[in-house]
Amino acid sequence: MYDVVVVGAGPSGCMAAKYAAKRGASTLIIEKNAEVGVPVHCAGLVSSRTLEETELSNIESFISSEIKGAVIHSPNHDMHVEARAGNRAYAIRRDVFDRALAEEAVKSGAGLITNSRVIGMVAGNGGVRIRVRVAGEVREISAKVVIGADGVRSAVAEIAGMNFRKYILSCVQAEGCYGDGDCAEIFVSRAIAPGFFAWLIPLGDGNARFGLCIDKRYSAPGSTPMHYFKKFLHQHSHTSHLSYSGGEIPIAAASLRPHKTVRVMKRTGILLVGDAAAQVKPITGGGLYYGLKCGKIAGDIAAKAAYKDDMHLLYDYERRWREEIWMEIAFGIWVHRLRCMLRDEEFDVIFRLLERERTRIEREGDMDYPSLVLRELIIKPEIFMLVTKGVIKYICGRGLDIKEG
Ligand SMILES: Cc1cc2nc3c(=O)[nH]c(=O)nc-3n(C[C@H](O)[C@H](O)[C@H](O)COP(=O)(O)OP(=O)(O)OC[C@H]3O[C@@H](n4cnc5c(N)ncnc54)[C@H](O)[C@@H]3O)c2cc1C
């Protein structure tokens, strides 16, 4: 029996496995796909802090370009924000990134099996028996602790009855020719990407990633992200040779009782980490930094609980990750709700007002902790008025005038 089995060889799972193995736990990663990191469903924009969080020395192998700032386009306004030196963002290649993290986990002592899908789990006094489909056959693997790092539609969460209320945003992305540029572009408009935004990230080789994400509760009935994306690409007629991919982003539902990411049954335990636990920034959809951070905590605590044979130690995971990032996520959930309420004219007003605070945003803005600067800007009188209007609209349900698609 393994001390720790991690389901999913994404960044959160590999980091959890690395930390569990480093702490001496016998650890196995189970991945359903044939190859780690493939297929890619990510824009791959990360902060320099995320790169540090990986603890990898070969970061050049997956960096495509350095992003020196962002242009935020609202329908009738463009706001240019420069990133200060030392706080730049990077476009990365997710396939290479994920593989590098998996190699580190294996070097630390974790085992890795691919082409293996977890399809069931039964908890008993002798550990969790995990049913895995490998090449058409079903095998059983046992573990004291299971870490579900299996993404947005986590099978572990589903099987363990740990599904919580969340909204799943739908995305589509493409890579293609673009030209020169070293700034990311963000397009905020209900007409372009209702409930979220569209992006363009230059890769430094004449290509870029174009994508958008929508919250279907606020999009036209029956519409899909592709429907909006085709219109968006049409406006960028210089793009060509596109290869498409889809993807989903989980946003935890706002609730006074936060969702649970730990379950202890008999003498076994289950933890959720990364997208499986909706450890994602609701404002930007970025999940890599939080996933790596929480993966470390999960691996560490899982190893300790297995070693001491005391599953109650697992509750420490919930406490520690919430201490680190929950306030940021909770703030982001509210900002996401508000942006879903705003009309295009109101986005223009907000970005015109934010323009006046540009120097401060450039100085204090932080893509991993956006609330640090936003919290203070939101209480500026004119912005506060719009926010209050948004809250009233939300409470009265008027923001739901365009129903689920
Ligand atoms: C379009 C798009 C753009 C994004 N852009 C960014 C960005 O620019 N920056 C950023 O920080 N984040 C971004 N994100 C979010 C980021 O991709 C995720 O937060 C991140 O991948 C989460 O990592 P994870 O390890 O938790 O899950 P995942 O990366 O989803 O990994 C889960 C793994 O589990 C495996 N798995 C699933 N089910 C099973 C099963 N039953 N058995 C075995 N294995 C299983 C999967 O194959 C996968 O390998 C974006 C997301 C999308 C959709």
PDBQT file of the ligand as one rigid body, heavy atoms in Angstrom, charges set to zero:
ROOT
HETATM    1  C1  LIG A 501      -8.030  28.464 -21.508  1.00  0.00    +0.000 C 
HETATM    2  C2  LIG A 501      -7.330  28.514 -20.186  1.00  0.00    +0.000 A 
HETATM    3  C3  LIG A 501      -6.322  29.435 -19.971  1.00  0.00    +0.000 A 
HETATM    4  C4  LIG A 501      -5.652  29.474 -18.756  1.00  0.00    +0.000 A 
HETATM    5  N1  LIG A 501      -4.626  30.353 -18.603  1.00  0.00    +0.000 NA
HETATM    6  C5  LIG A 501      -3.932  30.397 -17.456  1.00  0.00    +0.000 A 
HETATM    7  C6  LIG A 501      -2.834  31.285 -17.312  1.00  0.00    +0.000 A 
HETATM    8  O1  LIG A 501      -2.497  32.038 -18.215  1.00  0.00    +0.000 OA
HETATM    9  N2  LIG A 501      -2.160  31.285 -16.127  1.00  0.00    +0.000 N 
HETATM   10  C7  LIG A 501      -2.521  30.457 -15.080  1.00  0.00    +0.000 A 
HETATM   11  O2  LIG A 501      -1.890  30.514 -14.015  1.00  0.00    +0.000 OA
HETATM   12  N3  LIG A 501      -3.554  29.596 -15.211  1.00  0.00    +0.000 NA
HETATM   13  C8  LIG A 501      -4.262  29.543 -16.360  1.00  0.00    +0.000 A 
HETATM   14  N4  LIG A 501      -5.305  28.660 -16.496  1.00  0.00    +0.000 N 
HETATM   15  C9  LIG A 501      -5.635  27.772 -15.370  1.00  0.00    +0.000 C 
HETATM   16  C10 LIG A 501      -4.646  26.628 -15.271  1.00  0.00    +0.000 C 
HETATM   17  O3  LIG A 501      -4.548  25.984 -16.519  1.00  0.00    +0.000 OA
HETATM   18  C11 LIG A 501      -5.113  25.630 -14.205  1.00  0.00    +0.000 C 
HETATM   19  O4  LIG A 501      -5.397  26.335 -13.029  1.00  0.00    +0.000 OA
HETATM   20  C12 LIG A 501      -4.040  24.571 -13.924  1.00  0.00    +0.000 C 
HETATM   21  O5  LIG A 501      -3.846  23.757 -15.050  1.00  0.00    +0.000 OA
HETATM   22  C13 LIG A 501      -4.466  23.710 -12.747  1.00  0.00    +0.000 C 
HETATM   23  O6  LIG A 501      -3.524  22.693 -12.551  1.00  0.00    +0.000 OA
HETATM   24  P1  LIG A 501      -3.969  21.320 -11.863  1.00  0.00    +0.000 P 
HETATM   25  O7  LIG A 501      -2.732  20.532 -11.730  1.00  0.00    +0.000 OA
HETATM   26  O8  LIG A 501      -4.774  21.620 -10.649  1.00  0.00    +0.000 OA
HETATM   27  O9  LIG A 501      -4.982  20.659 -12.898  1.00  0.00    +0.000 OA
HETATM   28  P2  LIG A 501      -4.730  20.214 -14.401  1.00  0.00    +0.000 P 
HETATM   29  O10 LIG A 501      -3.633  20.987 -15.017  1.00  0.00    +0.000 OA
HETATM   30  O11 LIG A 501      -6.079  20.249 -15.048  1.00  0.00    +0.000 OA
HETATM   31  O12 LIG A 501      -4.253  18.711 -14.286  1.00  0.00    +0.000 OA
HETATM   32  C14 LIG A 501      -5.143  17.675 -13.934  1.00  0.00    +0.000 C 
HETATM   33  C15 LIG A 501      -4.555  16.353 -14.407  1.00  0.00    +0.000 C 
HETATM   34  O13 LIG A 501      -5.375  15.295 -13.931  1.00  0.00    +0.000 OA
HETATM   35  C16 LIG A 501      -5.532  14.331 -14.963  1.00  0.00    +0.000 C 
HETATM   36  N5  LIG A 501      -6.775  13.593 -14.687  1.00  0.00    +0.000 N 
HETATM   37  C17 LIG A 501      -8.045  14.050 -14.754  1.00  0.00    +0.000 A 
HETATM   38  N6  LIG A 501      -8.922  13.083 -14.396  1.00  0.00    +0.000 NA
HETATM   39  C18 LIG A 501      -8.186  11.984 -14.108  1.00  0.00    +0.000 A 
HETATM   40  C19 LIG A 501      -8.522  10.658 -13.676  1.00  0.00    +0.000 A 
HETATM   41  N7  LIG A 501      -9.795  10.276 -13.480  1.00  0.00    +0.000 N 
HETATM   42  N8  LIG A 501      -7.515   9.773 -13.482  1.00  0.00    +0.000 NA
HETATM   43  C20 LIG A 501      -6.221  10.133 -13.663  1.00  0.00    +0.000 A 
HETATM   44  N9  LIG A 501      -5.850  11.379 -14.075  1.00  0.00    +0.000 NA
HETATM   45  C21 LIG A 501      -6.812  12.295 -14.284  1.00  0.00    +0.000 A 
HETATM   46  C22 LIG A 501      -5.592  15.184 -16.228  1.00  0.00    +0.000 C 
HETATM   47  O14 LIG A 501      -5.299  14.435 -17.389  1.00  0.00    +0.000 OA
HETATM   48  C23 LIG A 501      -4.530  16.241 -15.929  1.00  0.00    +0.000 C 
HETATM   49  O15 LIG A 501      -3.253  15.838 -16.342  1.00  0.00    +0.000 OA
HETATM   50  C24 LIG A 501      -6.019  28.593 -17.699  1.00  0.00    +0.000 A 
HETATM   51  C25 LIG A 501      -7.050  27.667 -17.900  1.00  0.00    +0.000 A 
HETATM   52  C26 LIG A 501      -7.700  27.626 -19.119  1.00  0.00    +0.000 A 
HETATM   53  C27 LIG A 501      -8.812  26.631 -19.324  1.00  0.00    +0.000 C 
ENDROOT
TORSDOF 0
